[in-house]
Amino acid sequence: MRILALAILAIGTVSAAGPAAAQTYAPGYPVCLHVYGPATYYDCRYTSLPQCNASASGRSAQCVVNPYVANAEVTPGRAYRRHRQVY
């Protein structure tokens, strides 16, 4: 009887857990289209803001910069050190 009660409790606990949330932003594209409506979602497949704005035209949508994109344009520059001047 205890095993049956524990099995029912385990099944109830597993089925009550909600589904896992998917990743909202695609990390490969720098611009996302945020679409508003009954099904609000992000569509991250644009490489520039003008390209995204063309898709958002006439829709209840807004173009946003992807906060999770890897910035590949950062180049290591020359490190400058501030040295103490000798008085």
N, C-alpha and C positions, 0 to 999 in steps of 0.2 A: 504494500500500500504506500509505503514511503517512497519507493522508487517511482511509482506512478505519479505521485504528487510532485516529486522533484523534476521528473520529465516534463510535466505540464508547466511547471514554473520556468524551466529552462526554455521551452518552446515559446512561452509567452514573453519572456525577456528578450529573446532573439527577434521575435516578430515585432515587438514594440519599438525596437531601435529603428530610427529613420534611415533612409538611404544616404549613402556617402555623397557629399557635394563634389561636383566635378570642378576642374580648374577653370576659372573664369576667363583669364587672359591667356592668349597664345604667346609664348615667349619669343617667337621668331619674327613678329611683325611689330613695327613701332607705333602704329595707329590703330585704334579700335573704334568701331561704330556702336554706340550705345543706343539701342532701339527701345522705345517706350511703347507701352500698350498693355493689352491683356497678358501677353507673353513678353516680359521685359528680359532682354538678353544682350550680351556683348558679342560682336562679330569682329574678331581680330584677324583680318587678312588684307590690310592695306599698308602700302609702303610710304604713302605721303598724305598730308592733310588735304590737298586739292583732290586727290583720288577718292578719299573718303567723303569729302563734301559733295562730290558728284553723286555718290550713292545715297547720301542723306537728303538730297534735294527732293522736296515734296513729301517727305515722310516725317513722322514724329520721332526723329533721331538726332543724335549729336555725336560729333567726332571728338574723341578724347585720346590723349597720349597714353600709350601703354606703359604703366609703371614697372612692369616686369621684363621689359625688353633689355637684352644685353647690349650695352653700348660698345660697339666694336670700333668706333672712331676715336677712341681715346688713345693717344699715342704717348708713350713715356717721354717726357720732356727733360731738359737738363735741370738738375736739381741745383738750386742756388742756396748757398749757406751764408748766413750773416755772420761775419767774423767781427770780433771785438777789435776796434782800432786801438793801436798803441798810442797812448798820449805822451 
